[in-house]
Amino acid sequence: MHITIEALKNIFKKASTEKYPIQKKIPEEYRGRLIWIMEKCVGCSLCARVCPVKAIQITGKGKEAIITYFLDRCIYCAQCVDSCNVKAIEITREFEFADYDKSQMKYVYAR
């Protein structure tokens, strides 16, 4: 009897869930995938040093630096963005990353 009363109470209420994937609401302050603007990057490797989960790997130095970003390791803390002196790292609002192939979770940035 209690279940029937509860069901009748909720039948006329507005749904509490979003209509995803038809409607995608992303908060303004959302932290998504990171991207590097290689024209600005000086190859100092500060971003790799401050990353708490080692999601950024840099080979080479200066303008020859190659940045490998492992999306599957990233916790989206934005510590690298805050630490970058030349503002070469930007946060996108991308959030749909699911994939069966782990190699699709690796981004390489080079000049």
N, C-alpha and C positions, 0 to 999 in steps of 0.2 A: 504494500500500500504506500509506504514511504517513497519508494522509487517512482511510482506513478505521479505522486504529488510533485516531486522534484523535477520530473520530466515535463510536466505541464507548466511549471514555473519558468523553465528555461526555453520552452518552445517559441516564445514571442520575444526573447531577448536578442539583441544584436550579437553576431558572432564575435568571439574574442580573438580569432586567428586572422592572419593576413591571407590575401588571395595570391600567394606565391605559387608559381612564377609569373602569373599574369600581371600582378602589380608588385613592383619591387620598390620598397621604401628603404632608402639608405640614409642614415643620419649624416648630417653635415660634417661631424667630427670623426667619421668612420676612418679607420686605418686599413687600407687594402694593400695590394702588392706594391712593392717598391720598384722604382725605376732610377737608373743613373743617367745623368746628362753628361756624356763623356767629353763634350766640349768644355765643360766647366771643371771636370775632375782633374786634380793634380797628381793623383796616385799616391797620396800620403799614407794610405792604408789605416787611417784612424777608424774608419767605419768597421773594418774587420776586427780591430783590437777591442772595440767597445761592445761588440755583439755578444750577448751573454750565451747564445746557443751555437755560436760558430756557423751561422748561416751565410756568412760572406767570406769568400776566399780570394785573396789577391796574389797574383803572380806577376813579377816584374815590378819596376818602380817608375815613378814619374809618368811621363806621357806614354810610355810603353806598357803601362799596367793593364792587366786583363782581370776583370772582376767577374767572379762566378758567384751567383746568388742562388742559394738552395731554398726554394720556396717551401719545401716540405719540412724544413727545420725552423723557419722563421716564426716567431711568436708575436710579431707586429707591435713590438714595444716602442719602435721609432727612436731608439737610442742612437742609432747610426745617423738618422736625419738630424737630430738635435746636435750631434757632435761634428757634423761636416762643416768645416770653416768656410767653404766656398759654395755651399748650398747646391751641391751636385746631385743630391738624392732627393727624390720627390715621392710622396705617397699618393698612390692612385686610389680610386674608389672601387676597383675591381675586387670581387669577392667570390666568384664561382670558379674554384680551382680543382674540383674533384676530378681525378683521372686514375685509370688502372695502371698506367705506365709511369713509373717514378722518374724516368728520364724527361718527361714533360714538365717536371717541377724544377728544372734547372735552367737558369737564364745566364747567358754569357754576354758581357759587355766589353767591347774592345774598340780601339780606333781603327 
